[in-house]
């Protein structure tokens, strides 16, 4: 119940090709979609409530007031949470981790694998059941990079460990010097 895709290098896209010929996308993900459960229930309730209101409203002002209230509830209870979920994304490439977030002011943070960093995985009981978790990447700066409620957190953590090891072993190019050569990216 999350939004995570592991992409083969052939489908990496134009953005990665523009960033560098040797950089490949390993994973793109959003927060676990469970945060949209209550907005989805509210959306269903609003649809039913609006239809019910159409049948029982005796005065025009009652209908208008009910529909305005339903519209505001939809805007702030359904649409805004969905947009906040949609605009926060995590991308793991063979060279770096990229976190983008923000609805009106977009923020982008990156951490290179070649710098080396500590990875901490935090999981609550619900996150453990759903396979998600919060991954904290501490690269020595004041503010660690946080991948909140990332789906497939254990897999993401092990992939990050492997990418850091490869970057450290190859002097920062992101690839090891094994039999795979320059095509040694993690593939899923």
N, C-alpha and C positions, 0 to 999 in steps of 0.2 A: 504494500500500500504506500508507494512512494513513487517519485518520478526520477528514475535514474536510468541512463542509457550508457552502455559501454560501446564505443564506436570502433569499428575496424578502421585502420588507417586510410583505406580507399575512400571512406565516407567522411573524412575529417572536415572538409569544407573549405571555402575560399578564405575565411578569416584566419585559419591556421596556416594556409599557404602563404598568406601575406605576412604573418608573424615570423616565419622562417621555414625553410625547406625541410629541416630535420625535426621540427617540432610536430608532434602528433597528439591529437586529443585522445585521452584514455577514457575519461568519463565526464558526462555532463549530468547535473542533478539539481533538484529543488529540495526544499524541506519535505519531510514526510507529509503526505496529503491528509493525514488524520486531523491536521489543524483546520481543515475545511469541513469537517463533519457537522459542527454546529451551524455554520453558515448554510450548509445544504439543507439541514432540517428546517432552518428559518425560512429558506426559500420555498420549500414545500408548504409550510404553514401559511406563508404570505399568499401563495397562489390560492390555497383553499379558503383562506379568510377573505380574500378579495371577492371570490365568487359568492361566498356566503353573504357578504355585505351587499352585493348587488341584489340579492333576493330579499333582504330584510329592511333595507333603508327606505324609510317612508318619505323623508324630505330630501331635497337636492343638496342642502348644506351638509346633511349627515353623510351622504354618499361622497361628496367632495372632501370632507374632513377625513373620512376613513381612507380614501384613496391617497390623499396627501400623506397621512401617517404611514400607510403601507409603502409608499414610495420612499419616504425617509428611512424607514426600517430596511428596505431593500438596499438603498444606497450605502448606509453605514454598517449594516449587519451582514450583508452578503457581498456586495461589489467591492468595497474597500478591503475587507480581509482577503478576498480572492486576488485583488491586484497586488497587495503586499506579498502574498505567497508567490505570485507569478514573477514579480520583479526581483526576487532574491534567488540568485543562481550560483552554483559552484561548478567550476570547470577544472579538471585535473588534466594536464598535458604531460608530455615526457620531460619538460623543462621546468614547469612551475604549477602552482595552484592559484587560481583566479577566483575571487569572490566579488560578485556584483550585487548591489542592493540599492534601494531607494526608489520611491515613486515619483517624486518631483525633482529631487536632487540625486542624480546617480553617482554612486561611489564605487570605485573599483580598487581592490587591494590585491597584490600579488606577492607570493613568496617563491623564490627560486629553490629548486631542489639542491642545487650545488652549494647553497649556503649551509645546508644541514640544519636540522631543527628537531625539537622534541615533539612527539605526538602523544596526546593524552585522549583516551576514549572514556566518556562519561555516559552511563546508561542507567535509566530508572527502570522499574519493573515493567511499565507499559512499553517503553522503548525496547527492552529485551524481548518481550513477546512479539513485537512488530518487526524486529531486526534492525531498528534504527538506533541512533545514538548521536551525541554531540562530540565532535572531534575538535580538540584544541591544538593548534599548531603554534608552538612557541619557538620563534626564530631569534630570540634574544632582544626583541624590541619591547617597548613599553606596553604595547597592545598586541596580544597574541591574535592570530587569525582563528576565527571560530566558525566552524561549519555546523550550524545549529540543526539538530534533529535530522542528520543525514541518513537517507535510506541505505541499507547494506553497509552499516558502519564498520563492521569487522573486516569486510572485504576492502573497503576504502582504506582503512588503517593499514592493512597488510600491503596493499598496492603502494601507498605512500612510503612505507618502509623500504620496499623494493626499489622504488624510483630514487629515493635518497641514496641508497647504497650504490646504485648504478651511477648516479651523478658524481658521487664521491670517488668511486673507482676509476671513472673515465676523465676526471679532471674538469667536470662541469658541463660536458657535452650532453649528458642525459642518457648515454648509451654505454653499455659495458663492452668489453673487448672479447667476449666469448665467441663461440662458433657462429652466432647470429650476425656478428659484425654490426654495421650501421643500421640494420633493421631489427635491433634487439628490443623494441618497445614492448611493453606488456600488452598482450592482446587477449580479449575476452570474447 
